[in-house]
Amino acid sequence: MILAFLVACETPTAGDLVIAPAEGERPTATATWTPDPDLRTRVELTGPDGPFLATDWHDAGLDPQSAALIGMHVDSEWSASLVVEASEVVESVSFTTPPLPVDFPSWSLTGTPGWTGWMLVPILDDAPGVVLMDAMGRVVWFTSLVDVRVGGGRSRIRRDGLGVWMASMGDQPATVTGVSWMGEVLETVSVNGLNHDYTELGDGRFSWGSFDCRVDDTLGRVCGNAIKVGALDGPAAAIFSTWDEFDPHTDGEVTGEADWTHANALFVEPDEASAWFGLRNFDAILHVDLTTGAVLDQVGGPHATLLPEGPAAETYEQHRFEVLADGNLVVFDNGTAESNSRVVELALDRDAGTATVVSVLQHDPPVFSYALGDVHRAEDGSTLVTWATAGLIDDFGSDGVIRATISAELGLAFGYNEVVTELPGMVGF
């Protein structure tokens, strides 16, 4: 039950704060209020541990204001306060976030995390969904809509801040669904060929990995992969195709019509001028110009321009990776059941044409993730590793020592994730 009480009111024109919890047991809410005609206003949240987050400042005016309150963990008491800039609290409302559904998947945290922020991660089990968790592993948002097929396990926070994108890629045509922080479906777009990974660009277009299937005279129907750029629901161009660089008769092995190159990861550089494209079946990662489609670099695989320096630098059926600020490549290397999975950092020397091992991270004891897998390197040198099908997320310090581990219940897997240090529309105070 929401209880409202007046704390102070030096500006009578601002007030009427109302907190409307989201439906479906989510720990989010919508705040609405009457603004001040002359000064900016915002809503500040206080939780069990004290001051928490605040909304962005909203401009002065006469029209009613609203904002999504996100980042709160479940089953907790909260206070939302309407604040006028350079003034006292106008009004406060107390409310409680609901507990998780009784059948919600579970995981536990051991150790003390050193990272800060939030992780958006698909949960892959009998009832797939997507959660946003904080560094302590606490759920601060989730959705498990039955009509949204998570499939390949990729979700992204929308650039407009309204919620998240969820992709279904198990069947074709694939779909990308926008879901609000309150759990409402905003739109669903059919994207034929979408496979494994995508990124929303700064101009509102998307870049994504797509199937590129063609009929060969002797091999029959063979599916390679392409990088496409464009609007999800409008014109899109195939910027690059594996058919441009490789030949199914001489490069790799065609083991099934959809399993020649098997692209599974796409990393768009911050300037969005180029992208790195991972080909699992070739144990290769390509660097592609997003304007011309030219291959700028290739780490491993047929026709590599950067050859692994020794067996330790070779990856096997790798999944997600990141390009670091210094140009190094940090890769989730799935490996084999015998070698187990690892994260390897590679220094790329274009003059020498080599990729050399800088460091290696593994869970303790080592585990084998036969599919998926993700890695995120922070500015301080720490690393978050998602051992996907093993149901583990490790927080490594810059010294390579595990600081904390999230361990999921048996049978639960984590998909590709997105790590952010800020939530849309929310700031610290």
GIDA-V158116 format. One record per residue. N is the residue number from 1. PHI is phi in radians with two decimals (NA if undefined). D_CENTER is the distance of its C-alpha to the mean C-alpha in Angstrom with 2 decimals. Layout:
N;PHI;D_CENTER  N;PHI;D_CENTER
//
This chain:
1;NA;33.61  2;-1.58;32.92  3;-1.98;35.67  4;-1.86;36.23  5;-2.55;38.65  6;-1.49;39.94  7;-1.72;39.49  8;-2.77;40.97  9;-2.69;41.69  10;-1.43;42.97  11;-2.17;41.56  12;-1.00;42.65  13;-1.30;40.93  14;-1.75;37.43  15;2.82;36.53  16;1.02;36.06  17;-1.23;32.68  18;-2.25;31.30  19;-1.95;28.23  20;-1.94;27.16  21;-1.11;24.83  22;-1.21;22.30  23;-1.39;23.54  24;1.38;22.42  25;1.13;22.34  26;-1.47;19.15  27;-1.49;19.43  28;-2.20;19.10  29;-2.71;22.07  30;-1.91;23.51  31;-1.77;26.04  32;-2.21;28.90  33;-2.82;31.81  34;-1.58;34.73  35;-1.39;34.24  36;-1.59;36.89  37;-1.23;38.80  38;-2.09;39.00  39;-2.14;36.22  40;-1.27;32.44  41;-2.28;30.98  42;-2.74;27.82  43;-1.95;26.90  44;-1.92;26.45  45;-1.82;25.15  46;-2.12;26.94  47;-2.07;25.88  48;-1.02;27.43  49;-1.80;26.94  50;1.84;28.22  51;-0.94;26.81  52;-2.11;23.06  53;-2.34;21.38  54;-2.31;22.94  55;-1.29;22.19  56;-1.04;22.75  57;-1.17;26.46  58;-1.86;27.80  59;-1.10;30.76  60;-1.10;34.26  61;2.88;35.77  62;-2.01;37.34  63;-1.36;34.72  64;-0.98;32.77  65;-1.94;29.32  66;-2.60;26.20  67;-2.72;22.75  68;-1.41;19.90  69;-1.76;19.93  70;-2.28;16.59  71;1.80;15.70  72;-1.32;18.77  73;-1.54;18.93  74;-1.36;20.99  75;0.94;24.77  76;-2.48;25.73  77;-1.54;28.18  78;-2.36;27.13  79;-2.24;29.15  80;-1.88;28.22  81;-2.06;30.64  82;-1.47;31.48  83;-2.15;32.37  84;-1.69;34.38  85;-0.98;33.93  86;1.08;36.80  87;-2.58;38.04  88;-1.52;37.89  89;-1.08;35.72  90;-1.55;36.93  91;-2.78;35.78  92;-2.30;33.63  93;-2.31;32.34  94;-1.72;31.58  95;-2.73;29.33  96;-2.17;27.63  97;-1.38;24.17  98;-1.31;24.71  99;-1.24;24.16  100;-1.19;21.70  101;-0.95;23.29  102;-1.09;25.70  103;-1.73;24.06  104;-1.24;20.50  105;-1.00;19.06  106;-2.19;19.71  107;-2.67;18.79  108;-2.29;20.52  109;-1.99;20.13  110;-2.11;22.68  111;1.49;23.37  112;-2.10;22.43  113;-1.10;18.94  114;-1.89;19.30  115;-1.61;15.89  116;-2.20;15.26  117;2.24;12.42  118;-2.47;9.79  119;-2.18;6.91  120;-1.65;5.11  121;-2.48;6.17  122;-1.22;8.54  123;-1.83;12.06  124;-1.96;14.33  125;-2.69;17.99  126;-1.14;20.91  127;-2.25;19.23  128;-1.10;15.55  129;-2.80;13.27  130;-2.33;10.05  131;-2.19;10.29  132;-1.95;9.38  133;-2.09;11.38  134;-1.59;13.15  135;-1.12;14.41  136;-1.49;17.22  137;1.43;15.21  138;-1.44;16.47  139;-1.30;14.94  140;-2.03;14.79  141;-2.93;13.60  142;-2.79;13.42  143;-2.59;14.51  144;-2.48;16.31  145;-1.06;18.17  146;-1.20;20.46  147;-1.63;20.46  148;-1.97;16.75  149;-1.56;16.40  150;-1.22;12.98  151;1.00;14.57  152;-1.19;12.59  153;1.41;9.57  154;-2.27;6.75  155;-2.26;5.43  156;-2.39;4.78  157;-1.32;6.92  158;-1.14;10.23  159;-1.20;12.18  160;-1.41;15.20  161;1.37;13.90  162;-1.38;15.23  163;2.82;12.34  164;-2.29;9.41  165;-1.76;9.51  166;-2.15;9.97  167;-1.93;11.40  168;-1.95;14.47  169;-2.27;15.67  170;-1.20;18.25  171;-2.07;21.09  172;-2.03;22.04  173;-1.26;21.88  174;-1.27;18.16  175;-2.29;16.92  176;-2.10;14.11  177;-2.03;14.57  178;-1.58;14.00  179;-2.15;14.28  180;-1.33;15.59  181;-1.10;15.23  182;-1.56;18.61  183;1.61;17.57  184;-1.52;19.39  185;-1.32;18.59  186;-1.53;18.73  187;-2.92;19.00  188;-2.32;18.60  189;-2.08;18.97  190;-1.46;20.31  191;-2.26;19.09  192;-1.17;21.46  193;1.65;20.37  194;-0.93;16.56  195;-2.50;15.45  196;1.27;12.36  197;-2.51;10.11  198;-2.79;10.05  199;-2.49;9.44  200;-1.47;11.16  201;-1.51;13.94  202;-1.13;15.90  203;-1.61;18.79  204;1.66;17.09  205;-1.36;17.23  206;-2.16;14.59  207;-2.12;14.60  208;-2.60;14.05  209;-1.45;15.57  210;-2.39;18.56  211;-1.15;21.50  212;-2.32;24.74  213;-1.74;27.57  214;-2.39;31.16  215;-1.80;34.54  216;-1.66;36.29  217;-1.04;40.06  218;-1.91;40.18  219;-1.61;36.76  220;1.41;36.19  221;-1.33;32.78  222;-2.20;30.17  223;-1.88;26.46  224;-1.63;24.92  225;-2.45;21.73  226;-2.34;21.20  227;-1.80;18.86  228;-1.94;19.28  229;-2.36;18.94  230;2.82;19.98  231;-1.41;19.66  232;-1.04;18.16  233;-1.89;21.47  234;-2.57;23.73  235;-1.09;24.95  236;-2.45;22.75  237;-2.02;24.03  238;-1.41;23.53  239;-1.31;23.33  240;-2.56;23.62  241;-2.36;24.63  242;-1.10;25.23  243;-1.14;28.69  244;-1.26;29.40  245;-1.99;29.24  246;-2.25;30.04  247;-2.15;32.77  248;-1.11;32.31  249;-1.39;35.95  250;-2.16;35.52  251;-1.99;31.86  252;1.29;30.03  253;-2.40;31.07  254;-1.54;30.78  255;-1.80;30.41  256;-3.10;29.48  257;-1.12;29.09  258;-1.89;25.26  259;-2.37;24.98  260;-1.58;26.37  261;-1.55;23.72  262;0.91;20.65  263;-1.20;17.87  264;-2.39;14.55  265;-2.67;12.23  266;-2.37;12.09  267;-2.08;11.63  268;-1.56;13.11  269;-1.07;15.26  270;-0.95;15.18  271;-1.43;18.47  272;1.05;17.20  273;-1.50;20.50  274;-2.60;19.31  275;-2.53;16.60  276;-1.86;16.49  277;-2.18;16.70  278;-1.61;16.82  279;-1.94;19.71  280;-1.04;19.78  281;-1.23;23.42  282;-1.79;24.63  283;0.88;22.95  284;-2.34;22.26  285;-2.27;19.79  286;-1.84;21.05  287;-1.84;20.78  288;-2.14;21.59  289;-1.24;22.96  290;-1.42;21.28  291;-1.74;24.69  292;-1.72;27.11  293;1.42;25.17  294;-1.21;26.98  295;-1.44;25.71  296;-1.53;25.79  297;-2.60;25.09  298;-2.51;24.65  299;-1.68;23.96  300;1.32;25.80  301;1.43;26.94  302;-1.07;29.84  303;1.14;31.03  304;-1.07;28.79  305;-1.64;29.52  306;-2.20;28.09  307;-1.51;29.54  308;-1.00;28.31  309;-1.49;30.89  310;1.60;32.09  311;-1.02;30.69  312;-1.12;28.37  313;-1.58;26.38  314;-1.45;25.96  315;-1.89;22.77  316;-2.31;22.96  317;0.92;20.59  318;-1.08;17.65  319;-2.10;14.03  320;-1.18;11.08  321;-2.71;12.49  322;-2.38;12.56  323;-1.72;15.63  324;-1.48;16.95  325;-1.07;19.12  326;-1.51;22.22  327;1.62;21.41  328;-1.22;20.81  329;-2.00;18.39  330;-1.94;16.54  331;-2.21;15.97  332;-1.45;15.12  333;-1.70;18.57  334;-1.15;19.05  335;1.15;22.79  336;-2.27;25.29  337;-1.08;26.63  338;-1.43;29.28  339;-1.56;27.30  340;1.19;24.18  341;-1.60;20.67  342;-2.72;19.97  343;-2.00;17.97  344;-2.10;20.27  345;-1.72;20.44  346;-2.05;22.61  347;-1.57;24.77  348;-1.75;25.48  349;-1.95;29.11  350;-1.24;29.85  351;-1.18;33.55  352;-1.49;33.98  353;1.22;31.61  354;-2.29;29.96  355;-2.15;26.73  356;-2.03;27.70  357;-1.18;26.13  358;-1.77;25.43  359;-2.75;24.02  360;-2.35;22.89  361;-2.13;20.96  362;-2.47;21.48  363;-1.16;21.31  364;-2.10;24.74  365;-1.36;26.19  366;-1.00;24.36  367;-2.23;22.49  368;-2.00;21.83  369;-1.79;18.54  370;-1.31;19.94  371;-2.61;16.75  372;0.95;13.04  373;1.93;12.13  374;-2.53;9.67  375;-2.57;10.75  376;-2.38;10.17  377;-1.83;13.50  378;-1.50;14.46  379;-1.11;17.42  380;-1.46;19.76  381;1.59;19.32  382;-1.35;17.62  383;-2.42;14.99  384;-1.78;12.41  385;-2.16;12.79  386;-1.82;11.60  387;-1.50;14.81  388;-0.87;13.42  389;-1.30;16.69  390;-1.45;18.48  391;1.20;16.52  392;-2.29;16.13  393;-2.26;13.83  394;-1.84;16.01  395;-1.91;16.26  396;-1.68;18.63  397;-1.26;20.75  398;-1.12;21.78  399;-1.49;24.78  400;1.46;22.84  401;-1.66;23.85  402;-1.23;21.63  403;-1.63;21.59  404;-2.75;19.85  405;-2.41;18.52  406;-1.70;16.82  407;-2.06;18.78  408;-1.54;18.23  409;-1.11;21.24  410;-1.00;22.80  411;1.59;21.34  412;-1.72;17.77  413;-2.14;14.92  414;-1.85;11.23  415;-1.52;8.97  416;-1.02;6.26  417;-2.20;3.61  418;-2.21;2.17  419;-1.87;5.92  420;-2.28;8.29  421;-1.75;12.07  422;-2.37;13.09  423;-1.77;12.68  424;-0.99;13.96  425;1.35;17.71  426;-2.15;18.07  427;-2.40;19.74  428;-1.38;21.58  429;-2.59;25.34
//
